[in-house]
Amino acid sequence: MRTLLAAAALAAVLPTAAFAQDTTDTTATTTADTTVTETAPDGSPAFGIEPYFGVMGGWEQFDDNKIPAGIPASANGQDYDGGIVQGVLGVNVPLGPVFVGAEGNVTKGFSGAIDWEYGVAGRAGVRLGDSGMIYAKAGYQWVNFDRLGDDSRDFHDITAGLGVEVGPKDIGLGGITGNSGIRFRLELNSFGKDFNSFQPLAGVIAHF
Protein backbone atom coordinates (compact mmCIF):
# COMPACT_ATOMS: atom_id res chain seq x y z
CA MET A 1 0.00 0.00 0.00
CA ARG A 2 2.85 2.41 0.84
CA THR A 3 4.43 1.71 -2.52
CA LEU A 4 1.20 2.49 -4.36
CA LEU A 5 0.73 5.73 -2.42
CA ALA A 6 4.30 6.79 -3.20
CA ALA A 7 3.79 6.07 -6.92
CA ALA A 8 0.56 8.06 -6.95
CA ALA A 9 2.25 11.01 -5.22
CA LEU A 10 5.09 10.91 -7.74
CA ALA A 11 2.63 10.85 -10.65
CA ALA A 12 0.88 13.90 -9.23
CA VAL A 13 4.11 15.84 -8.65
CA LEU A 14 5.72 15.22 -12.05
CA PRO A 15 3.20 17.18 -14.19
CA THR A 16 3.48 20.14 -11.77
CA ALA A 17 7.25 20.09 -11.98
CA ALA A 18 7.12 19.85 -15.77
CA PHE A 19 4.73 22.80 -15.97
CA ALA A 20 6.99 24.89 -13.74
CA GLN A 21 9.98 24.07 -15.92
CA ASP A 22 8.04 25.05 -19.06
CA THR A 23 7.05 28.36 -17.50
CA THR A 24 10.62 29.30 -16.56
CA ASP A 25 12.30 28.22 -19.79
CA THR A 26 10.38 29.24 -22.94
CA THR A 27 13.26 28.46 -25.27
CA ALA A 28 13.60 24.94 -23.95
CA THR A 29 9.85 24.46 -24.29
CA THR A 30 9.92 25.55 -27.93
CA THR A 31 12.76 23.17 -28.69
CA ALA A 32 11.03 20.29 -26.92
CA ASP A 33 7.76 20.98 -28.72
CA THR A 34 9.54 20.89 -32.07
CA THR A 35 11.09 17.55 -31.20
CA VAL A 36 7.71 16.08 -30.24
CA THR A 37 5.97 17.42 -33.34
CA GLU A 38 8.57 16.05 -35.77
CA THR A 39 8.20 12.39 -34.88
CA ALA A 40 8.13 11.14 -38.50
CA PRO A 41 11.28 9.33 -39.70
CA ASP A 42 12.13 12.17 -42.10
CA GLY A 43 11.37 15.02 -39.67
CA SER A 44 8.15 16.02 -41.45
CA PRO A 45 4.95 16.66 -39.44
CA ALA A 46 3.74 13.52 -37.73
CA PHE A 47 0.04 14.05 -38.42
CA GLY A 48 -1.95 15.23 -41.40
CA ILE A 49 -3.93 14.23 -44.46
CA GLU A 50 -2.22 13.38 -47.75
CA PRO A 51 -4.32 12.76 -50.88
CA TYR A 52 -2.64 11.10 -53.87
CA PHE A 53 -3.16 9.56 -57.27
CA GLY A 54 -1.07 7.24 -59.39
CA VAL A 55 -0.63 4.98 -62.39
CA MET A 56 0.77 1.44 -62.32
CA GLY A 57 1.22 -1.42 -64.72
CA GLY A 58 1.62 -5.13 -64.29
CA TRP A 59 0.26 -8.60 -64.88
CA GLU A 60 -2.42 -10.74 -63.25
CA GLN A 61 -2.33 -14.52 -63.33
CA PHE A 62 -5.24 -16.59 -62.00
CA ASP A 63 -4.88 -20.05 -60.49
CA ASP A 64 -6.54 -22.31 -63.09
CA ASN A 65 -7.15 -25.02 -60.48
CA LYS A 66 -8.87 -22.73 -57.94
CA ILE A 67 -10.90 -20.16 -59.85
CA PRO A 68 -12.58 -17.81 -57.31
CA ALA A 69 -15.88 -15.93 -57.18
CA GLY A 70 -17.80 -18.25 -59.48
CA ILE A 71 -15.57 -17.61 -62.51
CA PRO A 72 -16.06 -20.47 -65.01
CA ALA A 73 -13.29 -23.04 -65.09
CA SER A 74 -10.61 -22.52 -67.71
CA ALA A 75 -11.04 -24.69 -70.79
CA ASN A 76 -9.49 -25.41 -74.22
CA GLY A 77 -6.10 -24.22 -73.08
CA GLN A 78 -7.37 -20.70 -72.44
CA ASP A 79 -6.84 -18.88 -69.16
CA TYR A 80 -7.83 -15.60 -67.51
CA ASP A 81 -4.38 -14.03 -67.30
CA GLY A 82 -3.45 -10.69 -68.79
CA GLY A 83 -1.47 -7.46 -68.74
CA ILE A 84 -3.10 -4.55 -66.92
CA VAL A 85 -2.71 -0.82 -66.33
CA GLN A 86 -4.21 0.59 -63.15
CA GLY A 87 -5.14 4.06 -61.93
CA VAL A 88 -5.45 4.69 -58.19
CA LEU A 89 -6.83 7.54 -56.08
CA GLY A 90 -6.53 7.60 -52.31
CA VAL A 91 -5.61 9.34 -49.09
CA ASN A 92 -3.03 8.66 -46.37
CA VAL A 93 -3.51 9.72 -42.75
CA PRO A 94 -0.13 9.74 -40.96
CA LEU A 95 -0.17 8.87 -37.25
CA GLY A 96 3.41 9.50 -36.16
CA PRO A 97 5.65 6.67 -37.41
CA VAL A 98 2.68 4.73 -38.88
CA PHE A 99 -0.19 5.57 -41.22
CA VAL A 100 -3.65 4.42 -42.29
CA GLY A 101 -5.54 5.19 -45.49
CA ALA A 102 -8.04 4.20 -48.15
CA GLU A 103 -7.66 3.75 -51.89
CA GLY A 104 -9.83 3.12 -54.94
CA ASN A 105 -8.66 1.69 -58.25
CA VAL A 106 -9.79 1.31 -61.86
CA THR A 107 -7.91 -1.24 -63.97
CA LYS A 108 -7.91 -1.87 -67.72
CA GLY A 109 -6.57 -4.99 -69.39
CA PHE A 110 -4.41 -4.32 -72.45
CA SER A 111 -3.53 -7.91 -73.37
CA GLY A 112 -4.88 -11.34 -72.50
CA ALA A 113 -8.28 -12.13 -71.00
CA ILE A 114 -8.93 -9.26 -68.57
CA ASP A 115 -11.25 -6.44 -69.68
CA TRP A 116 -11.86 -4.23 -66.62
CA GLU A 117 -11.35 -4.30 -62.85
CA TYR A 118 -12.35 -1.85 -60.13
CA GLY A 119 -12.33 -1.88 -56.35
CA VAL A 120 -11.58 -0.23 -53.02
CA ALA A 121 -9.23 -1.14 -50.17
CA GLY A 122 -7.98 0.10 -46.83
CA ARG A 123 -4.26 0.42 -46.15
CA ALA A 124 -2.09 0.52 -43.01
CA GLY A 125 1.64 0.47 -42.58
CA VAL A 126 4.88 1.88 -41.25
CA ARG A 127 6.74 4.94 -42.47
CA LEU A 128 10.36 4.23 -43.41
CA GLY A 129 13.42 6.35 -44.03
CA ASP A 130 13.18 9.77 -45.66
CA SER A 131 9.87 9.32 -47.43
CA GLY A 132 9.18 5.62 -47.74
CA MET A 133 6.48 3.32 -46.42
CA ILE A 134 5.71 -0.37 -46.27
CA TYR A 135 2.07 -1.43 -45.97
CA ALA A 136 -0.61 -4.09 -46.14
CA LYS A 137 -4.00 -3.61 -47.78
CA ALA A 138 -7.35 -5.39 -47.88
CA GLY A 139 -10.58 -4.65 -49.69
CA TYR A 140 -13.05 -5.76 -52.35
CA GLN A 141 -12.52 -6.08 -56.11
CA TRP A 142 -14.65 -6.62 -59.22
CA VAL A 143 -13.29 -8.11 -62.46
CA ASN A 144 -14.67 -8.58 -65.96
CA PHE A 145 -13.15 -10.76 -68.70
CA ASP A 146 -12.95 -10.21 -72.47
CA ARG A 147 -12.95 -13.93 -73.20
CA LEU A 148 -16.43 -14.34 -71.68
CA GLY A 149 -18.04 -11.93 -74.15
CA ASP A 150 -19.08 -8.28 -74.34
CA ASP A 151 -22.06 -8.63 -72.00
CA SER A 152 -20.48 -10.96 -69.45
CA ARG A 153 -21.02 -10.36 -65.74
CA ASP A 154 -18.58 -8.87 -63.25
CA PHE A 155 -17.11 -11.33 -60.74
CA HIS A 156 -16.26 -10.05 -57.27
CA ASP A 157 -14.42 -11.16 -54.16
CA ILE A 158 -12.08 -9.90 -51.46
CA THR A 159 -8.57 -8.72 -52.32
CA ALA A 160 -5.41 -8.37 -50.26
CA GLY A 161 -1.89 -7.17 -50.90
CA LEU A 162 1.48 -5.90 -49.69
CA GLY A 163 3.47 -2.98 -51.00
CA VAL A 164 6.29 -0.51 -50.57
CA GLU A 165 6.72 3.11 -51.66
CA VAL A 166 10.03 4.99 -51.86
CA GLY A 167 10.87 8.60 -52.66
CA PRO A 168 14.48 9.60 -51.93
CA LYS A 169 14.64 12.97 -50.20
CA ASP A 170 18.01 13.72 -51.77
CA ILE A 171 16.40 14.10 -55.22
CA GLY A 172 13.80 16.56 -54.00
CA LEU A 173 11.09 14.24 -52.73
CA GLY A 174 9.75 15.01 -49.29
CA GLY A 175 8.02 13.09 -46.55
CA ILE A 176 4.50 11.79 -46.26
CA THR A 177 3.07 15.10 -45.01
CA GLY A 178 5.65 17.40 -46.59
CA ASN A 179 6.24 18.23 -50.25
CA SER A 180 6.09 14.60 -51.15
CA GLY A 181 6.06 14.99 -54.91
CA ILE A 182 6.49 11.63 -56.60
CA ARG A 183 7.13 8.26 -54.99
CA PHE A 184 7.68 4.89 -56.67
CA ARG A 185 5.50 1.93 -55.70
CA LEU A 186 5.93 -1.82 -55.91
CA GLU A 187 2.88 -3.88 -54.95
CA LEU A 188 1.72 -7.51 -54.93
CA ASN A 189 -2.01 -8.25 -54.77
CA SER A 190 -4.23 -11.32 -54.84
CA PHE A 191 -7.92 -11.86 -55.67
CA GLY A 192 -10.12 -14.34 -53.82
CA LYS A 193 -10.42 -15.75 -50.33
CA ASP A 194 -7.78 -18.40 -51.06
CA PHE A 195 -5.36 -15.98 -52.78
CA ASN A 196 -6.39 -17.24 -56.20
CA SER A 197 -4.46 -14.76 -58.33
CA PHE A 198 -0.95 -13.33 -58.50
CA GLN A 199 -0.83 -9.63 -59.42
CA PRO A 200 2.53 -7.79 -59.31
CA LEU A 201 2.39 -4.05 -60.08
CA ALA A 202 4.88 -1.19 -60.34
CA GLY A 203 4.26 2.49 -60.91
CA VAL A 204 4.41 6.12 -59.85
CA ILE A 205 2.38 7.80 -57.09
CA ALA A 206 1.97 11.59 -57.03
CA HIS A 207 1.01 13.26 -53.74
CA PHE A 208 -0.67 16.68 -53.52
DAHUVEN-V234377 format. One record per pair of residues at least 24 apart in sequence whose C-alpha atoms are under 6 Angstrom apart, sorted by sequence separation. I is the first residue (numbers start at 1). GAP is how many residues later the second one is. D is the distance in whole Angstrom. If there is no record, write none. Layout:
<<I	GAP	D> <I	GAP	D>>
This chain:
<<59	24	4> <84	24	6> <100	24	4> <118	24	5> <137	24	5> <163	24	4> <182	24	5> <58	25	6> <59	25	6> <84	25	4> <99	25	6> <117	25	5> <136	25	6> <162	25	6> <181	25	6> <58	26	5> <83	26	6> <84	26	6> <99	26	6> <117	26	4> <136	26	5> <162	26	5> <181	26	5> <57	27	6> <83	27	6> <98	27	6> <116	27	6> <135	27	6> <161	27	5> <180	27	6> <57	28	4> <83	28	5> <98	28	4> <116	28	5> <135	28	5> <161	28	4> <56	29	6> <57	29	6> <82	29	5> <98	29	5> <115	29	5> <134	29	6> <160	29	6> <56	30	5> <82	30	4> <97	30	5> <115	30	5> <134	30	4> <160	30	6> <55	31	6> <81	31	6> <82	31	6> <114	31	4> <115	31	5> <133	31	6> <159	31	6> <55	32	5> <81	32	6> <82	32	6> <113	32	6> <114	32	6> <133	32	5> <159	32	5> <54	33	6> <80	33	5> <113	33	5> <132	33	5> <54	34	5> <113	34	5> <132	34	4> <158	34	5> <53	35	5> <132	35	6> <157	35	5> <53	36	4> <131	36	5> <52	37	6> <52	38	5> <51	39	6> <52	39	6> <130	39	6> <51	40	4> <50	41	5> <50	42	5> <49	43	6> <131	43	6> <49	44	5> <131	44	4> <48	45	6> <48	46	6> <47	47	5> <47	48	5> <46	50	4> <40	56	6> <39	57	6> <40	57	5> <69	86	6> <69	87	6> <41	88	6> <42	88	4> <69	88	6> <68	124	6> <44	131	6> <63	133	5> <44	134	6> <62	134	6> <63	134	6> <62	135	4> <61	136	5> <61	137	5> <60	138	6> <60	139	4> <59	140	6> <58	142	6> <58	143	4> <57	144	5> <57	145	6> <56	146	5> <56	147	4> <55	148	6> <55	149	6> <54	150	6> <54	151	4> <53	152	6> <54	152	6> <53	153	6> <52	154	6> <52	155	4> <52	156	6> <51	157	6>>
